[in-house]
């Protein structure tokens, strides 16, 4: 089977040192396999994504020497694919409408980035059949109770995540009528024939969730390769919202792409 990877930036800020390492790894693995690596701009959220950041991301990738296959793909233009998947999941009883707010869920464990959704808050999945469109409420995927999800990571080895311990029912569509990350990337990776997903280790739990979506949609999951995380000088994971170590700033300082990658390797957590 021919290798298909992908470069998949989210244009909510400027790319940083961690993105440079992850996207370079993805590009190298595609080249080593004599495969293809399209660019998919994950610009679904109109409140957070911008054309400015999308253009900057493409410019930074080119500066790094990471050329992609074909024309860029924009998730904002692929809503019909996500709607079709939502309908399939709804008809099969995998998802249900949820009216619990993010604040309610966060209050369960204020110090956790994403608390496990309580099983007692699950709504009746039969109510889902009265909806013709997903807008107006959140939609959650009902995970199997207490199931161990195993997958082999090409970098970290065998990973185990347990439902209702490591994660609970998760969002596939939000009340603002925007498909959630978990659903959109699975739908696109299936449609694009992606054979390996390369991304950061902060998404290991997302991988377990997405395996459940692959299963529900009757598709074969790709191979997985998770990169170690790049941290700042205080040991914190880099994030766009902090604006630290952006490729824009590093380029302005006169660093070359090889120097950027050397710096990223030295900053691994």
ChimeraX commands (.cxc) that place a marker at each C-alpha (Angstrom):
marker #1 position 0.00,0.00,0.00 radius 0.5
marker #1 position 1.38,3.41,-0.93 radius 0.5
marker #1 position 2.24,5.63,2.02 radius 0.5
marker #1 position -0.04,8.62,2.59 radius 0.5
marker #1 position 0.76,10.99,5.42 radius 0.5
marker #1 position -0.45,14.54,6.03 radius 0.5
marker #1 position 0.63,17.93,7.29 radius 0.5
marker #1 position -2.30,19.25,9.30 radius 0.5
marker #1 position -1.76,22.64,10.95 radius 0.5
marker #1 position -4.56,24.45,12.78 radius 0.5
marker #1 position -4.41,28.19,11.96 radius 0.5
marker #1 position -5.21,29.54,15.43 radius 0.5
marker #1 position -1.76,31.09,15.88 radius 0.5
marker #1 position 1.76,31.02,14.51 radius 0.5
marker #1 position 3.56,27.69,14.24 radius 0.5
marker #1 position 6.13,27.09,16.97 radius 0.5
marker #1 position 9.16,24.94,17.60 radius 0.5
marker #1 position 7.07,21.88,18.41 radius 0.5
marker #1 position 5.24,22.09,15.09 radius 0.5
marker #1 position 8.58,22.31,13.28 radius 0.5
marker #1 position 9.71,19.03,14.83 radius 0.5
marker #1 position 6.41,17.20,14.27 radius 0.5
marker #1 position 5.86,18.36,10.68 radius 0.5
marker #1 position 9.50,17.67,9.78 radius 0.5
marker #1 position 9.12,14.15,11.17 radius 0.5
marker #1 position 5.93,13.62,9.17 radius 0.5
marker #1 position 7.57,14.92,6.00 radius 0.5
marker #1 position 10.68,12.77,6.46 radius 0.5
marker #1 position 8.66,9.61,7.06 radius 0.5
marker #1 position 6.66,10.23,3.89 radius 0.5
marker #1 position 9.81,10.85,1.86 radius 0.5
marker #1 position 11.55,7.76,3.29 radius 0.5
marker #1 position 8.54,5.66,2.25 radius 0.5
marker #1 position 8.42,7.26,-1.22 radius 0.5
marker #1 position 4.91,8.34,-0.34 radius 0.5
marker #1 position 2.70,11.41,-0.58 radius 0.5
marker #1 position 1.97,14.02,2.06 radius 0.5
marker #1 position -0.87,16.49,1.36 radius 0.5
marker #1 position -1.45,19.65,3.37 radius 0.5
marker #1 position -4.76,19.88,5.23 radius 0.5
marker #1 position -5.56,23.16,6.92 radius 0.5
marker #1 position -7.71,22.36,9.97 radius 0.5
marker #1 position -9.59,25.65,9.95 radius 0.5
marker #1 position -13.01,24.54,11.17 radius 0.5
marker #1 position -13.53,27.04,13.98 radius 0.5
marker #1 position -14.28,30.47,12.49 radius 0.5
marker #1 position -13.98,32.07,15.95 radius 0.5
marker #1 position -10.36,31.00,16.42 radius 0.5
marker #1 position -8.90,30.36,12.95 radius 0.5
marker #1 position -7.80,33.06,10.53 radius 0.5
marker #1 position -6.52,33.39,6.99 radius 0.5
marker #1 position -3.51,35.28,8.32 radius 0.5
marker #1 position -2.40,32.30,10.39 radius 0.5
marker #1 position -3.15,29.88,7.52 radius 0.5
marker #1 position -0.94,31.88,5.15 radius 0.5
marker #1 position 1.77,32.16,7.79 radius 0.5
marker #1 position 1.69,28.39,8.39 radius 0.5
marker #1 position 2.15,27.64,4.70 radius 0.5
marker #1 position 4.95,30.18,4.49 radius 0.5
marker #1 position 6.72,28.66,7.51 radius 0.5
marker #1 position 6.38,25.13,6.14 radius 0.5
marker #1 position 7.90,26.19,2.82 radius 0.5
marker #1 position 10.72,27.96,4.68 radius 0.5
marker #1 position 11.40,24.68,6.51 radius 0.5
marker #1 position 11.60,22.93,3.13 radius 0.5
marker #1 position 8.44,20.90,3.79 radius 0.5
marker #1 position 6.69,20.87,0.43 radius 0.5
marker #1 position 3.37,19.04,0.18 radius 0.5
marker #1 position 1.56,16.98,-2.44 radius 0.5
marker #1 position -1.15,18.67,-4.51 radius 0.5
marker #1 position -3.25,21.67,-3.59 radius 0.5
marker #1 position -3.95,22.52,0.08 radius 0.5
marker #1 position -7.16,21.09,1.51 radius 0.5
marker #1 position -9.28,23.24,3.83 radius 0.5
marker #1 position -11.57,21.61,6.36 radius 0.5
marker #1 position -13.83,24.68,6.27 radius 0.5
marker #1 position -14.83,23.58,2.76 radius 0.5
marker #1 position -15.68,19.99,3.71 radius 0.5
marker #1 position -18.71,20.38,6.00 radius 0.5
marker #1 position -20.84,17.97,3.95 radius 0.5
marker #1 position -18.44,15.12,4.74 radius 0.5
marker #1 position -18.76,15.74,8.47 radius 0.5
marker #1 position -22.53,16.02,8.30 radius 0.5
marker #1 position -22.76,12.67,6.55 radius 0.5
marker #1 position -20.63,11.07,9.27 radius 0.5
marker #1 position -22.77,12.72,11.98 radius 0.5
marker #1 position -25.91,11.24,10.40 radius 0.5
marker #1 position -24.37,7.78,10.19 radius 0.5
marker #1 position -23.30,7.87,13.82 radius 0.5
marker #1 position -26.70,9.20,14.92 radius 0.5
marker #1 position -28.66,6.56,13.00 radius 0.5
marker #1 position -26.46,3.81,14.42 radius 0.5
marker #1 position -26.96,5.07,18.00 radius 0.5
marker #1 position -23.32,5.94,18.70 radius 0.5
marker #1 position -23.93,9.59,19.60 radius 0.5
marker #1 position -26.45,11.56,21.65 radius 0.5
marker #1 position -27.35,15.23,22.23 radius 0.5
marker #1 position -25.83,16.69,25.38 radius 0.5
marker #1 position -26.91,19.93,27.05 radius 0.5
marker #1 position -24.25,20.00,29.73 radius 0.5
marker #1 position -22.04,23.09,29.46 radius 0.5
marker #1 position -18.26,23.16,29.42 radius 0.5
marker #1 position -18.37,25.03,32.74 radius 0.5
marker #1 position -20.41,22.25,34.36 radius 0.5
marker #1 position -17.96,19.61,33.19 radius 0.5
marker #1 position -14.89,21.62,34.19 radius 0.5
marker #1 position -16.32,22.12,37.68 radius 0.5
marker #1 position -16.05,18.37,38.30 radius 0.5
marker #1 position -12.25,18.55,38.28 radius 0.5
marker #1 position -11.12,22.18,37.99 radius 0.5
marker #1 position -7.42,21.31,37.83 radius 0.5
marker #1 position -7.71,18.76,35.03 radius 0.5
marker #1 position -7.42,19.83,31.41 radius 0.5
marker #1 position -10.33,17.60,30.40 radius 0.5
marker #1 position -12.35,15.81,33.12 radius 0.5
marker #1 position -13.92,12.46,32.31 radius 0.5
marker #1 position -17.58,12.97,31.37 radius 0.5
marker #1 position -19.78,11.29,34.04 radius 0.5
marker #1 position -21.85,8.32,32.89 radius 0.5
marker #1 position -24.80,9.55,34.96 radius 0.5
marker #1 position -24.95,12.62,32.71 radius 0.5
marker #1 position -25.56,10.59,29.58 radius 0.5
marker #1 position -28.78,11.42,27.77 radius 0.5
marker #1 position -31.11,8.92,26.17 radius 0.5
marker #1 position -29.70,8.11,22.70 radius 0.5
marker #1 position -33.26,7.64,21.41 radius 0.5
marker #1 position -33.71,11.41,21.64 radius 0.5
marker #1 position -31.09,11.78,18.92 radius 0.5
marker #1 position -33.47,10.47,16.28 radius 0.5
marker #1 position -35.66,13.56,16.58 radius 0.5
marker #1 position -32.81,15.77,15.28 radius 0.5
marker #1 position -32.39,16.39,11.57 radius 0.5
marker #1 position -29.40,18.70,12.03 radius 0.5
marker #1 position -26.73,18.80,14.76 radius 0.5
marker #1 position -26.95,22.53,15.58 radius 0.5
marker #1 position -28.11,23.85,18.95 radius 0.5
marker #1 position -26.70,21.21,21.29 radius 0.5
marker #1 position -23.43,19.41,21.89 radius 0.5
marker #1 position -23.15,15.88,20.55 radius 0.5
marker #1 position -21.15,13.22,22.36 radius 0.5
marker #1 position -19.92,9.80,21.34 radius 0.5
marker #1 position -20.91,7.18,23.90 radius 0.5
marker #1 position -17.79,5.17,24.71 radius 0.5
marker #1 position -18.04,1.51,25.73 radius 0.5
marker #1 position -17.93,1.06,29.48 radius 0.5
marker #1 position -14.53,0.20,30.97 radius 0.5
marker #1 position -12.85,-0.99,27.79 radius 0.5
marker #1 position -9.10,-0.99,27.29 radius 0.5
marker #1 position -8.12,0.53,23.95 radius 0.5
marker #1 position -4.72,-0.68,22.76 radius 0.5
marker #1 position -2.75,0.61,19.80 radius 0.5
marker #1 position 0.83,0.28,18.63 radius 0.5
marker #1 position 2.63,3.58,18.30 radius 0.5
marker #1 position 5.56,3.52,15.89 radius 0.5
marker #1 position 7.57,5.65,18.32 radius 0.5
marker #1 position 6.41,4.83,21.87 radius 0.5
marker #1 position 5.37,1.20,21.47 radius 0.5
marker #1 position 2.09,-0.27,22.73 radius 0.5
marker #1 position -0.21,2.32,24.33 radius 0.5
marker #1 position -3.22,1.52,26.52 radius 0.5
marker #1 position -6.05,3.93,27.28 radius 0.5
marker #1 position -9.12,2.94,29.27 radius 0.5
marker #1 position -12.61,4.29,28.74 radius 0.5
marker #1 position -14.25,5.95,31.76 radius 0.5
marker #1 position -10.82,6.18,33.39 radius 0.5
marker #1 position -8.62,8.01,30.87 radius 0.5
marker #1 position -11.51,9.50,28.90 radius 0.5
marker #1 position -15.28,9.45,28.78 radius 0.5
marker #1 position -17.97,10.34,26.26 radius 0.5
marker #1 position -16.37,12.91,23.99 radius 0.5
marker #1 position -17.57,15.70,21.72 radius 0.5
marker #1 position -18.10,15.09,18.02 radius 0.5
marker #1 position -20.10,18.27,17.30 radius 0.5
marker #1 position -20.56,21.40,19.41 radius 0.5
marker #1 position -23.56,23.61,20.05 radius 0.5
marker #1 position -22.11,26.34,17.80 radius 0.5
marker #1 position -22.63,23.94,14.88 radius 0.5
marker #1 position -18.93,23.19,14.44 radius 0.5
marker #1 position -17.67,19.61,14.01 radius 0.5
marker #1 position -15.25,18.65,16.77 radius 0.5
marker #1 position -11.61,17.84,16.11 radius 0.5
marker #1 position -12.03,14.12,16.83 radius 0.5
marker #1 position -14.73,13.64,14.20 radius 0.5
marker #1 position -13.32,15.93,11.51 radius 0.5
marker #1 position -9.82,14.45,11.43 radius 0.5
marker #1 position -11.13,10.88,11.32 radius 0.5
marker #1 position -13.55,11.65,8.49 radius 0.5
marker #1 position -10.82,13.40,6.50 radius 0.5
marker #1 position -8.16,10.78,7.16 radius 0.5
marker #1 position -10.55,8.11,5.92 radius 0.5
marker #1 position -11.55,10.12,2.84 radius 0.5
marker #1 position -7.95,11.00,2.00 radius 0.5
marker #1 position -6.67,7.45,2.44 radius 0.5
marker #1 position -4.15,8.41,5.12 radius 0.5
marker #1 position -2.02,5.40,6.06 radius 0.5
marker #1 position -0.03,6.95,8.93 radius 0.5
marker #1 position -0.80,9.84,11.28 radius 0.5
marker #1 position 2.22,11.68,12.70 radius 0.5
marker #1 position 1.49,14.15,15.51 radius 0.5
marker #1 position 2.45,15.17,19.05 radius 0.5
marker #1 position 2.32,12.94,22.11 radius 0.5
marker #1 position -0.27,15.24,23.68 radius 0.5
marker #1 position -2.79,13.54,21.37 radius 0.5
marker #1 position -2.31,9.95,22.57 radius 0.5
marker #1 position -5.70,9.99,24.30 radius 0.5
marker #1 position -7.27,11.49,21.17 radius 0.5
marker #1 position -5.93,8.51,19.24 radius 0.5
marker #1 position -7.84,6.12,21.50 radius 0.5
marker #1 position -11.03,8.14,20.99 radius 0.5
marker #1 position -10.52,8.20,17.25 radius 0.5
marker #1 position -10.00,4.44,17.11 radius 0.5
marker #1 position -13.56,4.15,18.45 radius 0.5
marker #1 position -14.75,6.44,15.65 radius 0.5
marker #1 position -12.94,4.39,13.00 radius 0.5
marker #1 position -14.65,1.33,14.41 radius 0.5
marker #1 position -18.08,3.00,14.43 radius 0.5
marker #1 position -17.66,4.20,10.83 radius 0.5
marker #1 position -16.53,0.78,9.65 radius 0.5
marker #1 position -13.06,1.94,8.60 radius 0.5
marker #1 position -9.54,0.63,9.21 radius 0.5
marker #1 position -7.41,2.87,11.40 radius 0.5
marker #1 position -4.06,4.15,10.09 radius 0.5
marker #1 position -0.66,3.56,11.68 radius 0.5
marker #1 position 0.28,6.00,14.45 radius 0.5
marker #1 position 3.50,7.87,15.20 radius 0.5
marker #1 position 3.53,10.33,18.10 radius 0.5
marker #1 position 6.40,12.75,18.54 radius 0.5
marker #1 position 7.76,13.79,21.95 radius 0.5
marker #1 position 6.72,17.25,23.07 radius 0.5
marker #1 position 8.90,20.32,22.87 radius 0.5
marker #1 position 8.93,22.44,26.05 radius 0.5
marker #1 position 9.91,25.97,26.95 radius 0.5
marker #1 position 12.74,26.88,29.32 radius 0.5
marker #1 position 10.46,26.26,32.32 radius 0.5
marker #1 position 9.51,22.77,31.14 radius 0.5
marker #1 position 6.01,23.68,29.96 radius 0.5
marker #1 position 4.59,22.27,26.75 radius 0.5
marker #1 position 4.62,24.83,23.98 radius 0.5
marker #1 position 1.24,26.24,23.00 radius 0.5
marker #1 position 0.18,28.80,20.41 radius 0.5
marker #1 position -1.69,30.81,23.02 radius 0.5
marker #1 position 1.57,31.52,24.88 radius 0.5
marker #1 position 3.31,32.73,21.71 radius 0.5
marker #1 position 6.58,31.14,22.77 radius 0.5
marker #1 position 9.32,30.09,20.35 radius 0.5
marker #1 position 7.26,30.76,17.22 radius 0.5
marker #1 position 8.91,30.09,13.88 radius 0.5
marker #1 position 8.17,33.73,12.98 radius 0.5
marker #1 position 10.35,34.93,15.87 radius 0.5
marker #1 position 13.09,32.36,15.28 radius 0.5
marker #1 position 13.30,33.30,11.61 radius 0.5
marker #1 position 13.50,36.98,12.57 radius 0.5
marker #1 position 16.43,36.13,14.82 radius 0.5
marker #1 position 18.27,34.74,11.81 radius 0.5
marker #1 position 18.03,31.02,12.58 radius 0.5
marker #1 position 18.10,28.57,9.69 radius 0.5
marker #1 position 15.77,25.53,9.44 radius 0.5
marker #1 position 18.51,23.12,10.56 radius 0.5
marker #1 position 19.19,25.29,13.60 radius 0.5
marker #1 position 15.48,25.36,14.41 radius 0.5
marker #1 position 15.35,21.55,14.39 radius 0.5
marker #1 position 18.49,21.33,16.53 radius 0.5
marker #1 position 16.88,23.68,19.04 radius 0.5
marker #1 position 13.71,21.59,19.03 radius 0.5
marker #1 position 15.66,18.40,19.76 radius 0.5
marker #1 position 17.35,20.11,22.71 radius 0.5
marker #1 position 13.99,21.27,24.07 radius 0.5
marker #1 position 12.25,17.90,24.23 radius 0.5
marker #1 position 10.37,17.27,27.44 radius 0.5
marker link #1:1,2 radius 0.2
marker link #1:2,3 radius 0.2
marker link #1:3,4 radius 0.2
marker link #1:4,5 radius 0.2
marker link #1:5,6 radius 0.2
marker link #1:6,7 radius 0.2
marker link #1:7,8 radius 0.2
marker link #1:8,9 radius 0.2
marker link #1:9,10 radius 0.2
marker link #1:10,11 radius 0.2
marker link #1:11,12 radius 0.2
marker link #1:12,13 radius 0.2
marker link #1:13,14 radius 0.2
marker link #1:14,15 radius 0.2
marker link #1:15,16 radius 0.2
marker link #1:16,17 radius 0.2
marker link #1:17,18 radius 0.2
marker link #1:18,19 radius 0.2
marker link #1:19,20 radius 0.2
marker link #1:20,21 radius 0.2
marker link #1:21,22 radius 0.2
marker link #1:22,23 radius 0.2
marker link #1:23,24 radius 0.2
marker link #1:24,25 radius 0.2
marker link #1:25,26 radius 0.2
marker link #1:26,27 radius 0.2
marker link #1:27,28 radius 0.2
marker link #1:28,29 radius 0.2
marker link #1:29,30 radius 0.2
marker link #1:30,31 radius 0.2
marker link #1:31,32 radius 0.2
marker link #1:32,33 radius 0.2
marker link #1:33,34 radius 0.2
marker link #1:34,35 radius 0.2
marker link #1:35,36 radius 0.2
marker link #1:36,37 radius 0.2
marker link #1:37,38 radius 0.2
marker link #1:38,39 radius 0.2
marker link #1:39,40 radius 0.2
marker link #1:40,41 radius 0.2
marker link #1:41,42 radius 0.2
marker link #1:42,43 radius 0.2
marker link #1:43,44 radius 0.2
marker link #1:44,45 radius 0.2
marker link #1:45,46 radius 0.2
marker link #1:46,47 radius 0.2
marker link #1:47,48 radius 0.2
marker link #1:48,49 radius 0.2
marker link #1:49,50 radius 0.2
marker link #1:50,51 radius 0.2
marker link #1:51,52 radius 0.2
marker link #1:52,53 radius 0.2
marker link #1:53,54 radius 0.2
marker link #1:54,55 radius 0.2
marker link #1:55,56 radius 0.2
marker link #1:56,57 radius 0.2
marker link #1:57,58 radius 0.2
marker link #1:58,59 radius 0.2
marker link #1:59,60 radius 0.2
marker link #1:60,61 radius 0.2
marker link #1:61,62 radius 0.2
marker link #1:62,63 radius 0.2
marker link #1:63,64 radius 0.2
marker link #1:64,65 radius 0.2
marker link #1:65,66 radius 0.2
marker link #1:66,67 radius 0.2
marker link #1:67,68 radius 0.2
marker link #1:68,69 radius 0.2
marker link #1:69,70 radius 0.2
marker link #1:70,71 radius 0.2
marker link #1:71,72 radius 0.2
marker link #1:72,73 radius 0.2
marker link #1:73,74 radius 0.2
marker link #1:74,75 radius 0.2
marker link #1:75,76 radius 0.2
marker link #1:76,77 radius 0.2
marker link #1:77,78 radius 0.2
marker link #1:78,79 radius 0.2
marker link #1:79,80 radius 0.2
marker link #1:80,81 radius 0.2
marker link #1:81,82 radius 0.2
marker link #1:82,83 radius 0.2
marker link #1:83,84 radius 0.2
marker link #1:84,85 radius 0.2
marker link #1:85,86 radius 0.2
marker link #1:86,87 radius 0.2
marker link #1:87,88 radius 0.2
marker link #1:88,89 radius 0.2
marker link #1:89,90 radius 0.2
marker link #1:90,91 radius 0.2
marker link #1:91,92 radius 0.2
marker link #1:92,93 radius 0.2
marker link #1:93,94 radius 0.2
marker link #1:94,95 radius 0.2
marker link #1:95,96 radius 0.2
marker link #1:96,97 radius 0.2
marker link #1:97,98 radius 0.2
marker link #1:98,99 radius 0.2
marker link #1:99,100 radius 0.2
marker link #1:100,101 radius 0.2
marker link #1:101,102 radius 0.2
marker link #1:102,103 radius 0.2
marker link #1:103,104 radius 0.2
marker link #1:104,105 radius 0.2
marker link #1:105,106 radius 0.2
marker link #1:106,107 radius 0.2
marker link #1:107,108 radius 0.2
marker link #1:108,109 radius 0.2
marker link #1:109,110 radius 0.2
marker link #1:110,111 radius 0.2
marker link #1:111,112 radius 0.2
marker link #1:112,113 radius 0.2
marker link #1:113,114 radius 0.2
marker link #1:114,115 radius 0.2
marker link #1:115,116 radius 0.2
marker link #1:116,117 radius 0.2
marker link #1:117,118 radius 0.2
marker link #1:118,119 radius 0.2
marker link #1:119,120 radius 0.2
marker link #1:120,121 radius 0.2
marker link #1:121,122 radius 0.2
marker link #1:122,123 radius 0.2
marker link #1:123,124 radius 0.2
marker link #1:124,125 radius 0.2
marker link #1:125,126 radius 0.2
marker link #1:126,127 radius 0.2
marker link #1:127,128 radius 0.2
marker link #1:128,129 radius 0.2
marker link #1:129,130 radius 0.2
marker link #1:130,131 radius 0.2
marker link #1:131,132 radius 0.2
marker link #1:132,133 radius 0.2
marker link #1:133,134 radius 0.2
marker link #1:134,135 radius 0.2
marker link #1:135,136 radius 0.2
marker link #1:136,137 radius 0.2
marker link #1:137,138 radius 0.2
marker link #1:138,139 radius 0.2
marker link #1:139,140 radius 0.2
marker link #1:140,141 radius 0.2
marker link #1:141,142 radius 0.2
marker link #1:142,143 radius 0.2
marker link #1:143,144 radius 0.2
marker link #1:144,145 radius 0.2
marker link #1:145,146 radius 0.2
marker link #1:146,147 radius 0.2
marker link #1:147,148 radius 0.2
marker link #1:148,149 radius 0.2
marker link #1:149,150 radius 0.2
marker link #1:150,151 radius 0.2
marker link #1:151,152 radius 0.2
marker link #1:152,153 radius 0.2
marker link #1:153,154 radius 0.2
marker link #1:154,155 radius 0.2
marker link #1:155,156 radius 0.2
marker link #1:156,157 radius 0.2
marker link #1:157,158 radius 0.2
marker link #1:158,159 radius 0.2
marker link #1:159,160 radius 0.2
marker link #1:160,161 radius 0.2
marker link #1:161,162 radius 0.2
marker link #1:162,163 radius 0.2
marker link #1:163,164 radius 0.2
marker link #1:164,165 radius 0.2
marker link #1:165,166 radius 0.2
marker link #1:166,167 radius 0.2
marker link #1:167,168 radius 0.2
marker link #1:168,169 radius 0.2
marker link #1:169,170 radius 0.2
marker link #1:170,171 radius 0.2
marker link #1:171,172 radius 0.2
marker link #1:172,173 radius 0.2
marker link #1:173,174 radius 0.2
marker link #1:174,175 radius 0.2
marker link #1:175,176 radius 0.2
marker link #1:176,177 radius 0.2
marker link #1:177,178 radius 0.2
marker link #1:178,179 radius 0.2
marker link #1:179,180 radius 0.2
marker link #1:180,181 radius 0.2
marker link #1:181,182 radius 0.2
marker link #1:182,183 radius 0.2
marker link #1:183,184 radius 0.2
marker link #1:184,185 radius 0.2
marker link #1:185,186 radius 0.2
marker link #1:186,187 radius 0.2
marker link #1:187,188 radius 0.2
marker link #1:188,189 radius 0.2
marker link #1:189,190 radius 0.2
marker link #1:190,191 radius 0.2
marker link #1:191,192 radius 0.2
marker link #1:192,193 radius 0.2
marker link #1:193,194 radius 0.2
marker link #1:194,195 radius 0.2
marker link #1:195,196 radius 0.2
marker link #1:196,197 radius 0.2
marker link #1:197,198 radius 0.2
marker link #1:198,199 radius 0.2
marker link #1:199,200 radius 0.2
marker link #1:200,201 radius 0.2
marker link #1:201,202 radius 0.2
marker link #1:202,203 radius 0.2
marker link #1:203,204 radius 0.2
marker link #1:204,205 radius 0.2
marker link #1:205,206 radius 0.2
marker link #1:206,207 radius 0.2
marker link #1:207,208 radius 0.2
marker link #1:208,209 radius 0.2
marker link #1:209,210 radius 0.2
marker link #1:210,211 radius 0.2
marker link #1:211,212 radius 0.2
marker link #1:212,213 radius 0.2
marker link #1:213,214 radius 0.2
marker link #1:214,215 radius 0.2
marker link #1:215,216 radius 0.2
marker link #1:216,217 radius 0.2
marker link #1:217,218 radius 0.2
marker link #1:218,219 radius 0.2
marker link #1:219,220 radius 0.2
marker link #1:220,221 radius 0.2
marker link #1:221,222 radius 0.2
marker link #1:222,223 radius 0.2
marker link #1:223,224 radius 0.2
marker link #1:224,225 radius 0.2
marker link #1:225,226 radius 0.2
marker link #1:226,227 radius 0.2
marker link #1:227,228 radius 0.2
marker link #1:228,229 radius 0.2
marker link #1:229,230 radius 0.2
marker link #1:230,231 radius 0.2
marker link #1:231,232 radius 0.2
marker link #1:232,233 radius 0.2
marker link #1:233,234 radius 0.2
marker link #1:234,235 radius 0.2
marker link #1:235,236 radius 0.2
marker link #1:236,237 radius 0.2
marker link #1:237,238 radius 0.2
marker link #1:238,239 radius 0.2
marker link #1:239,240 radius 0.2
marker link #1:240,241 radius 0.2
marker link #1:241,242 radius 0.2
marker link #1:242,243 radius 0.2
marker link #1:243,244 radius 0.2
marker link #1:244,245 radius 0.2
marker link #1:245,246 radius 0.2
marker link #1:246,247 radius 0.2
marker link #1:247,248 radius 0.2
marker link #1:248,249 radius 0.2
marker link #1:249,250 radius 0.2
marker link #1:250,251 radius 0.2
marker link #1:251,252 radius 0.2
marker link #1:252,253 radius 0.2
marker link #1:253,254 radius 0.2
marker link #1:254,255 radius 0.2
marker link #1:255,256 radius 0.2
marker link #1:256,257 radius 0.2
marker link #1:257,258 radius 0.2
marker link #1:258,259 radius 0.2
marker link #1:259,260 radius 0.2
marker link #1:260,261 radius 0.2
marker link #1:261,262 radius 0.2
marker link #1:262,263 radius 0.2
marker link #1:263,264 radius 0.2
marker link #1:264,265 radius 0.2
marker link #1:265,266 radius 0.2
marker link #1:266,267 radius 0.2
marker link #1:267,268 radius 0.2
marker link #1:268,269 radius 0.2
view
